[in-house]
Structures are given as structure tokens and as C-alpha cells.
Amino acid sequence: MKRCLYCMSDMAENDEFCAVCGWSGEDNEAGCLPVGFILQRRYIIGACRRIRSADIQYIAWDALFSQKVFVMEYFPEQIAGRLSDGQVQAEEKDRELLKQGIRCFLHEKDKLILMDGIHGLLNVLAGFEENNTAYMVLEYPGDRTLTEVLEEEGPWNLIKAKKLLKNLVSPLAAAYQSGILHGQLSADCCYLTAQGNFKVGFFNEALFVTDRDPDYQEKKAQQSIDCFELAHIVGAALVGMDVWQNQLVDDSLEMLEGKLPECALETLVDALNADFSYRIYSPKQFLDRFLDEVTVEL
């Protein structure tokens, strides 16, 4: 037997295509680890699921426990390159910056592992250094992201959007209490579970270490980024993902006038404001303002 490295289903040795997903052996694009690459002598890297500004996400197979997992590789695209043997490299002027990012990535991994079992949080199972960079191994809850759900289901009513917001804010607020920002929050890193809820994962605060934008180096600016992205998620849920992605944000917000309570619309407007002084700085505050409730945070 062999394994499909796109969905990790079993394949017969003479199968040219995966009967489950149709994969026919395509490799990952240049810059990613190739399919079949093995980390820690147990994690078999499969297809690249997503490339972000500071990391690459793969589906993988944990040969020790015979289970699907996600693997996140720290790969800040502004400074990183890859050699043919999989090693990550940076130019001499950026090597110390890469090392700082790796340390931050691994420190965040340690804190996330301690949060194992937090409701709504994608569990981090392991982390390690290899190939001159760092990796996190995360549980695999399924392959259906919030982005895909919103694309398929269209606009949600306010009641459903509030339920989603509460589902996402709970793990984010718990992470904030432990001193962890997300850094790259989006609907793509929220996964639908078999129970019908969503889990948030793929935190990467190390993005801020290597980001060249001086505004992002400010702690308040960093915190506001998560709420900025949270507002994008809620806005897309309310007007539909296609509409949200294909027209100006101001036009989408205008569509919501008269359909949302004033407190909810103002929350979205402030969270999405280009001026950081208007931004919202914690997921709990975002939720309470959206629901018109009092924010109490330690």
C-alpha cells in the first residue's frame, strides 16, 4: 500500500490517482518542502495547504501514531529562501532576524502546548527545530475551513454571526490571557469540527519579529491586527464571502446599514479603521462592543 500525500488516504501500489481526492502525485510548488519529505523521522509532509507571509502550512502523516496532522513551518518570505536539501537560509544581513523569529516561534509553541484542551483552540501537539527553521505540529480536525463554509453557505443572519463570533473569541481571549497574539488570523485558519463548531489555529506571533512595517512593531498595533481580521471574518459572514472579497470594505459596510444594531456596525467600522487610534485591541472588547455589553478584562 502507498499513501495519497494530498488527503493521506490509502492507495494501492498500482493506483495512478487517489480514489478519494483525485491526487496523481503532483509535487508542491517551488519554495515549499517537497511531498514525501520526512521531518523528525516520523512526519511525512504532504501537500501544501497554505502559504502565508511568515509560514507554510502542510497536511502531513504522523507515522508513529498513524494519523493525519497539520505541520506549520516558520518561513518568513521577506527574508527566507530554501536550498535543494530543504534547508532554510537567509542572507547574512538577515540571519540574526531569522534566528529571533525562530526563537519567538518556538516560545509561542511552548505556550500553546500548555493550552491543550482549551475549547475552540486547535491543539499544538509538538514543535521542533530542523532545516535551520522551526515547526509546529497541530491536530487535524478536518479539512473544511471557515472560508469554504462561508463561500458555500452565503450570507448569514445576525444570530448565526453572533454565534460564530462567540465561538472564535473564546479561544482568542484565552490566548490573550496567556500573552499570545494570533498574528495571522483569517477564516482560513478556522476549521469546522465534527461537532459543528470552529477551532482556531495556526498562531504565529513571530510574524511581527520579521515584519518590516514599523507600525506593526508597536504592541497595540499588533493587538489590533487580530481584531481587524476578526472584523473581516464577521463582515464576510454577514454579506457573503464573495461579496466581501470582491468589493470595497466601505461598500460592504454600507450594505449593512439598517440591518445591524448601531453598536455592531460601529464595532466593525472601528476595528477596520486605517487609523490605529480608532482600532479595538482585544477580542473580548470586540465581542462586548458588538453585543453592546460591558467589557471587563483583567
C-alpha positions in Angstrom: 0.0 0.0 0.0 1.0 3.6 -0.6 -0.5 6.8 0.7 -2.0 9.8 -1.1 0.0 12.8 0.0 -2.8 15.2 -0.6 -5.5 13.7 1.6 -3.5 10.9 3.3 -5.9 8.1 2.2 -4.5 4.6 1.4 -3.8 3.8 -2.2 -3.0 0.6 -3.9 0.6 0.4 -5.3 -0.6 0.4 -8.9 -3.1 3.3 -8.5 -2.2 6.3 -10.5 -4.9 8.5 -8.9 -6.3 8.7 -5.4 -9.8 7.4 -5.4 -10.8 9.8 -2.6 -9.4 13.2 -3.8 -8.0 12.5 -7.3 -4.4 13.4 -6.5 -2.0 12.0 -9.0 1.4 12.7 -7.5 1.8 16.4 -8.1 4.7 18.0 -6.1 4.4 21.2 -4.0 5.3 24.4 -5.7 8.9 25.7 -5.6 9.9 27.1 -2.2 7.9 24.6 -0.2 9.1 21.3 1.2 8.5 18.5 -1.4 5.8 16.0 -0.8 7.3 12.9 0.9 9.9 14.9 2.8 10.3 13.5 6.3 10.7 15.5 9.5 11.9 14.1 12.8 11.9 10.6 11.2 8.1 10.4 11.6 6.2 13.3 10.0 5.7 12.7 6.2 5.0 16.0 4.5 2.1 16.1 2.1 0.5 18.8 0.0 1.0 22.4 0.9 -2.3 23.8 2.2 -1.5 27.4 2.5 1.4 29.9 2.2 1.3 33.0 4.4 3.8 35.8 4.8 5.6 34.1 7.7 4.8 30.4 7.4 3.8 27.5 5.2 1.1 25.0 6.2 1.1 21.4 5.1 -1.0 18.3 5.7 1.2 15.5 7.0 1.1 11.9 8.2 2.4 11.1 11.7 3.9 7.6 11.1 4.3 7.0 14.8 0.7 7.3 15.7 -0.8 6.6 12.2 -2.8 9.8 12.0 -3.2 12.9 9.9 -1.8 16.1 11.3 -1.1 19.7 10.1 2.5 20.9 10.1 3.3 24.6 10.1 6.8 25.7 9.0 8.2 29.0 10.1 9.2 30.6 6.7 9.2 34.5 6.7 9.0 35.1 3.0 10.7 38.6 3.2 14.0 37.1 4.4 13.9 33.3 3.8 14.9 31.1 0.9 15.3 27.4 0.6 18.1 25.1 -0.6 17.6 21.9 -2.6 18.0 19.8 0.6 15.2 21.6 2.4 17.3 23.9 4.5 16.0 27.4 5.0 18.5 30.2 4.5 18.7 34.0 4.8 21.2 36.5 3.6 23.9 37.4 6.1 22.3 40.7 7.0 19.0 38.9 7.9 20.4 35.8 9.7 20.0 37.2 13.2 16.5 38.3 12.3 15.6 34.8 11.2 17.1 33.4 14.5 15.0 35.8 16.5 11.9 34.7 14.6 12.6 31.1 15.2 13.1 31.7 19.0 9.8 33.6 19.1 8.0 30.8 17.1 9.3 28.1 19.5 8.4 30.2 22.6 4.9 30.6 21.3 4.7 26.8 20.6 5.6 26.2 24.3 2.8 28.4 25.5 0.3 26.9 23.1 1.1 23.4 24.1 0.2 24.3 27.7 -3.2 25.4 26.5 -4.0 21.9 25.2 -7.8 21.2 25.6 -8.9 24.9 25.6 -12.3 24.8 23.9 -12.2 26.2 20.4 -8.4 26.1 20.1 -6.6 23.8 17.6 -4.2 21.8 19.8 -0.5 22.1 19.2 1.0 18.6 19.6 4.7 19.2 19.2 7.3 21.6 18.0 11.0 21.3 17.0 13.9 22.9 15.1 15.0 21.3 11.8 16.3 22.6 8.4 17.5 25.8 10.0 14.0 26.8 10.9 11.2 25.7 13.3 8.0 23.7 13.0 4.7 23.2 14.9 2.6 20.0 14.6 -1.1 20.6 15.1 -4.1 18.3 15.4 -6.1 17.6 12.2 -9.8 18.4 12.8 -10.8 18.0 9.2 -10.0 19.9 6.0 -13.0 22.3 5.8 -12.2 25.8 6.7 -14.5 28.7 7.7 -13.6 30.3 4.3 -15.1 27.3 2.5 -18.2 27.2 4.7 -18.9 30.9 4.1 -18.3 30.5 0.3 -20.8 27.6 0.2 -23.5 29.0 2.5 -23.7 32.6 1.6 -24.7 35.5 3.9 -25.6 34.6 7.5 -28.1 36.3 9.6 -27.1 38.2 12.7 -27.9 35.4 15.1 -25.7 33.0 13.3 -22.9 35.6 13.0 -23.1 36.3 16.8 -22.7 32.6 17.5 -19.7 32.4 15.2 -18.1 35.4 16.9 -18.6 33.9 20.4 -17.1 30.7 19.1 -13.9 32.4 17.8 -13.5 35.0 20.6 -13.4 32.4 23.4 -10.1 30.7 22.4 -8.6 34.0 21.2 -9.4 35.6 24.6 -7.9 32.6 26.4 -4.7 33.0 24.3 -4.5 36.7 25.1 -4.7 36.0 28.8 -1.7 33.7 28.3 0.2 36.5 26.5 -0.3 35.0 23.0 -1.5 37.1 20.0 -2.5 35.3 16.8 -0.7 37.4 14.2 -2.2 36.0 11.1 -5.9 35.4 11.9 -8.2 34.7 9.0 -11.1 32.4 8.1 -8.6 30.1 6.5 -7.2 29.1 9.9 -10.6 28.4 11.5 -11.6 24.7 10.9 -15.1 23.2 11.2 -15.2 20.3 13.6 -17.4 17.2 13.5 -19.5 18.8 16.3 -20.3 21.8 14.1 -18.1 24.3 15.9 -15.0 26.0 14.7 -11.4 25.7 16.0 -8.9 28.5 15.7 -5.3 27.5 14.9 -2.0 28.5 13.2 -1.0 31.2 15.6 2.2 32.9 14.5 3.2 36.0 16.5 6.7 35.6 15.1 5.4 37.4 12.1 5.9 40.6 14.0 9.6 39.9 14.5 10.4 39.9 10.8 7.8 42.3 9.6 9.4 45.5 8.1 6.4 47.8 8.8 7.4 49.9 11.8 3.7 50.3 12.8 3.4 46.6 13.3 6.3 46.7 15.8 4.1 48.6 18.3 2.3 46.3 20.8 -1.0 48.0 20.4 -0.8 47.8 16.6 0.0 44.1 16.8 -3.0 43.5 19.1 -5.3 45.5 16.8 -4.4 43.2 13.8 -6.3 40.3 15.3 -9.4 42.4 15.8 -9.0 43.8 12.3 -9.1 40.3 10.9 -11.9 39.3 13.2 -14.0 42.1 11.7 -13.2 40.8 8.2 -14.5 37.4 9.2 -17.7 38.7 10.7 -18.2 41.1 7.8 -17.8 38.3 5.3 -20.3 36.1 7.2 -22.9 38.9 7.1 -22.7 40.0 3.5 -21.3 36.8 2.0 -17.6 35.8 1.3 -17.8 36.5 -2.4 -19.3 40.0 -1.9 -16.9 40.9 0.9 -13.8 39.8 -1.1 -14.9 41.5 -4.4 -15.9 44.9 -3.4 -14.6 47.7 -1.2 -15.0 47.3 2.5 -16.8 50.6 2.8 -19.4 49.4 0.3 -19.9 46.2 2.2 -20.3 48.2 5.5 -22.8 50.4 3.7 -24.8 47.3 2.8 -25.1 46.5 6.5 -26.5 49.9 7.5 -30.0 49.5 8.9 -29.6 45.7 9.0 -27.3 45.6 12.1 -27.7 47.3 15.5 -25.7 50.5 15.7 -23.3 49.1 18.2 -22.5 46.1 15.9 -21.9 48.3 12.9 -19.8 50.8 14.8 -17.6 47.9 16.1 -16.9 46.7 12.6 -16.1 50.3 11.4 -13.7 51.0 14.3 -12.0 47.6 14.0 -11.4 48.1 10.3 -10.3 51.7 10.5 -7.0 52.5 8.8 -6.2 54.8 11.8 -4.8 52.7 14.6 -6.1 55.2 17.2 -9.7 54.0 16.4 -8.9 50.3 16.4 -10.1 47.7 19.0 -7.3 46.0 20.9 -8.8 42.8 22.3 -11.1 40.1 21.0 -13.2 40.3 24.3 -13.7 44.0 23.8 -14.6 43.4 20.2 -17.3 40.9 21.2 -18.7 43.0 24.0 -18.9 46.1 21.8 -20.6 44.1 19.0 -23.1 42.8 21.5 -23.4 46.1 23.4 -22.2 44.6 26.6 -19.7 45.9 29.2 -16.1 44.8 28.8 -14.4 43.5 31.9 -10.8 42.3 31.4 -8.0 41.6 33.9 
